[in-house]
Amino acid sequence: MTDPAERITGLVGALRAHGVRIGTGETVDAARAAEALGLGDRELLREGLAATLLHGPAQRAVFDPVFDLYFPRGVGAPDAGPSDRESLRDRLAEALAADDRALMAQLAASAVDGLGGYGSSPGSDGWSAYQTLERLRPGTLLARVRADVRAGAGAGGQFADRLLDDEIRRRIEEFRRLVGAEARRRVAERRGRDEIARRGVRPTADRVDFLFASRDQLAELRRAVQPLARKLATRLAARRRRAARGTVDLRRTLRSSLSTGGVPMRPVLRRRRPVRPELVLLCDVSGSVSGFSDFTMLLVQALHDQFSKVRVFAFVNRLDEVTGLLDHGRADPEGLGARIRE
């Protein structure tokens, strides 16, 4: 096994490449935490390094898959287990019903090894989490797992069944995450951890390429834009309130001081008329830049919800005002883009 200090520095370098700001002192703290916690309990080590290196819970989405690469659950091919599809589905249904995390991790490794390989070289040229999940289809086990859990715990009402379905979906998503981590681990052993950590880990929303952002990433971008727009609107409103009284009007102050013998007892201030912010946005919604336009419309809609006056113009081959299509409080970026293009 590689020196733990080398793995920690590699982990820090990969996190920095993903935009996580980590200083030298935090790296030293992480090494001390690893020394104190040891390498025996992998999950305890994960939490210790996360506590010393990260600055917020949003960074866990990057930290966890990178940690799995530098401190993997195992090395090489997994132990012998069920490799055919039906046997894997049967064992997975049992693990999901019992919420057996250890068994789910073993089955994820067996599924990637048996169903996720591709290529013609000995063993495999690579491993694909997508291919594994498409062949195994764990989402179709929901009804089966629900019946197994009901049989063991007794029947429940409609509300309890809904909660049970949500819990089973959460377990299935956890299994999907384990499959992704196992596929990345197997590929990293062949191509190198540093390369896979840089290219195979999904970036955070603030570093995603707008042109290739998925639907979930665009929704996350909207959630990130809303507080920024609210903060900007609040600052502008505070500035207008401070400027509402205006500056001293010297001419009117001196004229008013004639009644007090030339002593300016009551300064006269210039009254400033508050001006509502007017934002004008021109969007190109043609197909070549539609990905970035979708993000722009997310920003526009967030600003429209916070500012009193926003005008939006869109064009493909001609220009038209689409301000009326921006509904206050409507979180529908895809529908907004369709309405504008229509």
C-alpha positions as CSV (number, residue, x, y, z in Angstrom):
1,M,0.0,0.0,0.0
2,T,1.2,3.5,-0.8
3,D,2.4,5.7,2.1
4,P,-0.7,7.3,3.8
5,A,1.0,10.7,3.7
6,E,1.3,10.4,-0.1
7,R,-2.4,9.4,-0.3
8,I,-3.4,12.4,1.8
9,T,-1.4,14.8,-0.4
10,G,-2.9,13.2,-3.5
11,L,-6.3,13.6,-2.0
12,V,-5.6,17.3,-1.2
13,G,-4.3,17.9,-4.7
14,A,-7.4,16.4,-6.3
15,L,-9.7,18.4,-4.1
16,R,-7.8,21.6,-5.0
17,A,-8.2,20.7,-8.7
18,H,-12.0,20.7,-8.1
19,G,-11.9,24.2,-6.5
20,V,-11.8,23.2,-2.8
21,R,-9.6,25.7,-1.1
22,I,-7.2,23.8,1.2
23,G,-4.2,25.4,2.8
24,T,-1.0,23.9,4.2
25,G,-2.3,24.1,7.8
26,E,-5.4,22.1,6.9
27,T,-3.3,19.5,5.1
28,V,-1.2,19.1,8.3
29,D,-4.3,18.8,10.4
30,A,-5.6,16.1,8.1
31,A,-2.4,14.1,8.5
32,R,-2.6,14.4,12.3
33,A,-6.2,13.3,12.2
34,A,-5.2,10.3,10.1
35,E,-2.4,9.4,12.5
36,A,-4.8,9.7,15.5
37,L,-7.7,7.7,13.9
38,G,-5.6,5.1,12.1
39,L,-6.5,3.2,8.9
40,G,-8.6,0.5,10.5
41,D,-12.0,2.1,10.4
42,R,-12.4,3.5,6.9
43,E,-15.6,5.5,7.5
44,L,-14.2,7.0,10.7
45,L,-11.1,8.1,8.7
46,R,-13.4,9.6,6.0
47,E,-15.2,11.7,8.6
48,G,-12.0,12.8,10.2
49,L,-10.5,14.0,6.9
50,A,-13.7,15.7,5.9
51,A,-13.8,17.6,9.2
52,T,-10.3,18.9,8.7
53,L,-10.3,19.6,5.0
54,L,-13.8,20.8,4.0
55,H,-15.4,24.2,4.7
56,G,-19.1,23.3,4.2
57,P,-21.5,20.4,3.6
58,A,-21.8,21.2,-0.1
59,Q,-18.2,20.1,-0.7
60,R,-19.0,16.5,0.4
61,A,-20.4,15.8,-3.1
62,V,-16.8,16.1,-4.4
63,F,-14.9,14.8,-1.3
64,D,-16.6,11.4,-1.0
65,P,-15.9,10.1,-4.5
66,V,-12.3,11.4,-4.4
67,F,-11.8,9.8,-0.9
68,D,-13.0,6.5,-2.4
69,L,-10.3,6.7,-5.0
70,Y,-7.4,7.4,-2.6
71,F,-8.6,5.2,0.2
72,P,-10.5,2.4,-1.6
73,R,-12.5,-0.3,0.1
74,G,-10.4,-2.9,-1.6
75,V,-7.8,-3.5,-4.3
76,G,-8.1,-5.6,-7.5
77,A,-10.9,-7.9,-8.4
78,P,-13.5,-8.6,-5.7
79,D,-13.9,-11.9,-3.9
80,A,-15.9,-14.5,-5.7
81,G,-19.6,-13.8,-5.6
82,P,-22.7,-14.1,-7.8
83,S,-21.9,-12.9,-11.3
84,D,-25.1,-13.7,-13.2
85,R,-27.8,-11.1,-13.4
86,E,-30.6,-13.0,-11.7
87,S,-28.5,-14.2,-8.8
88,L,-27.3,-10.6,-8.2
89,R,-30.8,-9.3,-8.3
90,D,-32.0,-11.8,-5.8
91,R,-29.1,-11.0,-3.4
92,L,-29.6,-7.3,-3.9
93,A,-33.3,-7.5,-3.1
94,E,-32.4,-9.2,0.2
95,A,-29.8,-6.6,1.0
96,L,-32.1,-3.7,0.2
97,A,-34.9,-5.2,2.4
98,A,-32.5,-5.7,5.3
99,D,-30.7,-2.4,4.6
100,D,-27.4,-4.4,4.8
101,R,-24.8,-1.8,3.8
102,A,-21.9,-4.3,3.9
103,L,-23.7,-6.8,1.6
104,M,-24.7,-3.9,-0.8
105,A,-21.0,-2.9,-1.1
106,Q,-20.0,-6.5,-1.9
107,L,-22.8,-6.9,-4.4
108,A,-21.8,-3.6,-6.1
109,A,-18.3,-4.9,-6.5
110,S,-19.5,-8.2,-7.9
111,A,-22.0,-6.4,-10.2
112,V,-19.3,-4.2,-11.7
113,D,-16.9,-7.1,-12.1
114,G,-19.6,-9.4,-13.7
115,L,-21.8,-6.9,-15.7
116,G,-19.8,-3.7,-16.1
117,G,-16.7,-4.8,-18.0
118,Y,-16.2,-4.0,-21.6
119,G,-13.4,-4.5,-24.2
120,S,-11.5,-7.5,-25.5
121,S,-8.3,-7.5,-23.4
122,P,-7.8,-10.0,-20.6
123,G,-10.1,-9.1,-17.8
124,S,-11.5,-6.0,-19.3
125,D,-10.5,-2.7,-21.0
126,G,-12.6,-0.8,-18.5
127,W,-15.6,-0.8,-16.3
128,S,-18.8,1.2,-16.6
129,A,-21.2,2.0,-13.8
130,Y,-23.8,3.0,-16.4
131,Q,-23.6,-0.3,-18.1
132,T,-23.7,-2.2,-14.8
133,L,-26.9,-0.4,-13.7
134,E,-28.5,-0.7,-17.1
135,R,-28.0,-4.5,-17.0
136,L,-28.9,-5.0,-13.3
137,R,-31.8,-2.4,-13.2
138,P,-32.0,-2.1,-9.4
139,G,-34.9,0.5,-9.7
140,T,-37.2,-2.3,-10.8
141,L,-36.8,-4.1,-7.5
142,L,-38.9,-1.5,-5.6
143,A,-42.2,-3.5,-5.5
144,R,-40.3,-6.7,-4.6
145,V,-38.4,-5.2,-1.8
146,R,-41.6,-3.5,-0.5
147,A,-43.3,-6.8,-0.3
148,D,-40.4,-8.4,1.5
149,V,-40.3,-5.6,4.1
150,R,-44.1,-5.7,4.6
151,A,-43.9,-9.5,5.1
152,G,-41.4,-9.0,7.9
153,A,-42.9,-5.9,9.5
154,G,-46.6,-6.3,8.9
155,A,-49.0,-4.2,6.7
156,G,-49.2,-0.4,7.1
157,G,-51.4,2.4,5.9
158,Q,-51.1,4.4,2.8
159,F,-48.9,7.0,4.5
160,A,-46.6,4.4,5.9
161,D,-46.3,2.8,2.4
162,R,-45.3,6.1,0.9
163,L,-42.6,6.5,3.5
164,L,-41.5,2.9,2.9
165,D,-41.2,3.6,-0.8
166,D,-39.1,6.7,-0.1
167,E,-36.8,4.7,2.1
168,I,-36.3,1.9,-0.4
169,R,-35.6,4.5,-3.1
170,R,-32.9,6.0,-0.8
171,R,-31.3,2.5,-0.4
172,I,-31.4,2.0,-4.2
173,E,-29.7,5.4,-4.7
174,E,-27.0,4.4,-2.1
175,F,-26.4,1.2,-4.1
176,R,-26.1,3.2,-7.3
177,R,-23.5,5.4,-5.5
178,L,-21.6,2.3,-4.5
179,V,-21.6,0.9,-8.0
180,G,-20.2,4.3,-9.3
181,A,-17.5,4.3,-6.6
182,E,-16.5,0.7,-7.5
183,A,-16.3,1.4,-11.2
184,R,-14.1,4.4,-10.6
185,R,-11.9,2.4,-8.3
186,R,-11.3,-0.3,-10.9
187,V,-10.6,2.2,-13.7
188,A,-8.3,4.2,-11.4
189,E,-6.2,1.1,-10.7
190,R,-5.4,0.9,-14.4
191,R,-5.3,4.5,-15.5
192,G,-4.1,6.2,-12.3
193,R,-6.0,7.8,-9.4
194,D,-5.0,11.3,-10.2
195,E,-6.4,11.2,-13.7
196,I,-9.7,9.6,-12.7
197,A,-10.0,12.0,-9.7
198,R,-9.6,14.9,-12.1
199,R,-11.8,13.7,-14.9
200,G,-14.2,11.1,-13.4
201,V,-15.6,13.0,-10.5
202,R,-18.6,15.2,-11.0
203,P,-17.8,18.9,-10.4
204,T,-19.8,21.1,-8.1
205,A,-22.4,23.4,-9.6
206,D,-20.2,26.5,-9.5
207,R,-17.6,24.8,-11.7
208,V,-19.9,23.0,-14.2
209,D,-19.8,23.8,-17.9
210,F,-23.1,25.5,-18.7
211,L,-23.2,23.9,-22.2
212,F,-23.1,20.4,-20.8
213,A,-25.0,20.9,-17.5
214,S,-27.6,18.2,-16.8
215,R,-31.1,18.9,-15.5
216,D,-30.2,18.3,-11.9
217,Q,-27.1,20.6,-12.2
218,L,-29.3,23.4,-13.7
219,A,-31.7,23.0,-10.8
220,E,-28.8,23.2,-8.4
221,L,-27.5,26.3,-10.2
222,R,-30.9,27.9,-9.7
223,R,-30.8,27.2,-6.0
224,A,-27.3,28.8,-5.9
225,V,-28.4,31.8,-7.9
226,Q,-31.5,32.7,-5.8
227,P,-29.6,33.8,-2.6
228,L,-27.1,35.7,-4.7
229,A,-29.9,37.6,-6.4
230,R,-31.6,38.2,-3.1
231,K,-28.4,39.5,-1.6
232,L,-27.8,41.8,-4.5
233,A,-31.3,43.2,-4.4
234,T,-31.0,43.8,-0.6
235,R,-27.8,45.7,-1.0
236,L,-29.2,47.9,-3.6
237,A,-32.3,48.6,-1.5
238,A,-30.2,49.5,1.5
239,R,-28.1,51.8,-0.6
240,R,-31.3,53.5,-1.8
241,R,-32.6,53.9,1.7
242,R,-29.3,55.5,2.8
243,A,-29.4,57.9,-0.1
244,A,-33.0,58.8,0.3
245,R,-32.2,61.7,2.6
246,G,-29.7,63.1,0.1
247,T,-26.8,65.5,0.7
248,V,-26.8,69.0,2.2
249,D,-28.3,71.7,-0.1
250,L,-26.0,74.6,0.7
251,R,-28.0,77.3,-1.1
252,R,-31.3,76.4,0.6
253,T,-29.6,75.9,3.9
254,L,-28.1,79.5,3.8
255,R,-31.4,80.9,2.8
256,S,-33.1,79.2,5.7
257,S,-30.4,80.4,8.1
258,L,-31.4,84.1,7.6
259,S,-34.2,83.6,10.1
260,T,-31.6,82.6,12.8
261,G,-29.1,85.4,12.1
262,G,-27.1,83.4,9.6
263,V,-26.6,80.4,11.9
264,P,-27.6,77.2,10.0
265,M,-29.6,75.6,12.7
266,R,-31.6,73.4,10.4
267,P,-29.6,72.0,7.4
268,V,-31.7,71.5,4.3
269,L,-31.1,68.2,2.5
270,R,-31.5,67.4,-1.2
271,R,-34.3,65.0,-1.6
272,R,-33.4,62.2,-4.0
273,R,-36.1,60.4,-5.9
274,P,-35.5,56.7,-5.5
275,V,-34.9,55.1,-8.8
276,R,-36.1,51.6,-9.3
277,P,-33.4,49.3,-10.7
278,E,-34.0,48.5,-14.4
279,L,-32.1,45.5,-15.7
280,V,-32.2,44.9,-19.5
281,L,-31.0,41.5,-20.7
282,L,-30.5,40.4,-24.3
283,C,-30.5,36.6,-24.7
284,D,-29.4,34.6,-27.7
285,V,-31.7,31.4,-27.5
286,S,-30.5,29.8,-30.7
287,G,-29.6,26.1,-30.6
288,S,-25.8,26.7,-30.7
289,V,-25.8,28.4,-27.2
290,S,-29.0,27.0,-25.8
291,G,-27.2,25.4,-22.8
292,F,-25.8,28.7,-21.7
293,S,-29.1,30.5,-22.5
294,D,-30.9,28.1,-20.1
295,F,-28.6,29.2,-17.3
296,T,-29.0,32.8,-18.3
297,M,-32.7,32.4,-18.0
298,L,-32.3,30.9,-14.6
299,L,-30.5,34.0,-13.5
300,V,-33.0,36.2,-15.2
301,Q,-35.9,34.5,-13.4
302,A,-34.2,34.7,-10.1
303,L,-33.5,38.4,-10.6
304,H,-37.0,39.0,-11.8
305,D,-38.3,37.6,-8.5
306,Q,-36.1,40.0,-6.5
307,F,-36.1,43.2,-8.5
308,S,-39.0,45.5,-9.3
309,K,-38.3,46.0,-12.9
310,V,-36.5,43.7,-15.3
311,R,-36.8,43.7,-19.1
312,V,-35.7,40.7,-21.1
313,F,-35.3,40.5,-24.9
314,A,-34.6,37.3,-26.8
315,F,-33.6,36.6,-30.3
316,V,-32.8,33.8,-32.8
317,N,-33.2,35.5,-36.2
318,R,-35.3,38.4,-34.9
319,L,-35.7,40.3,-31.6
320,D,-38.7,40.3,-29.3
321,E,-39.4,41.2,-25.7
322,V,-40.2,38.2,-23.5
323,T,-40.5,39.9,-20.1
324,G,-44.2,38.8,-19.9
325,L,-43.1,35.2,-19.9
326,L,-41.2,35.5,-16.7
327,D,-43.6,34.6,-13.9
328,H,-42.8,35.6,-10.4
329,G,-41.8,32.6,-8.2
330,R,-42.2,30.0,-11.0
331,A,-39.2,27.6,-10.9
332,D,-39.6,26.2,-14.4
333,P,-36.4,26.9,-16.3
334,E,-37.1,24.3,-19.0
335,G,-40.7,25.5,-19.5
336,L,-39.4,29.1,-19.6
337,G,-37.0,28.2,-22.4
338,A,-39.7,26.4,-24.4
339,R,-42.1,29.4,-24.0
340,I,-39.5,31.8,-25.2
341,R,-38.5,29.7,-28.2
342,E,-42.1,29.3,-29.2
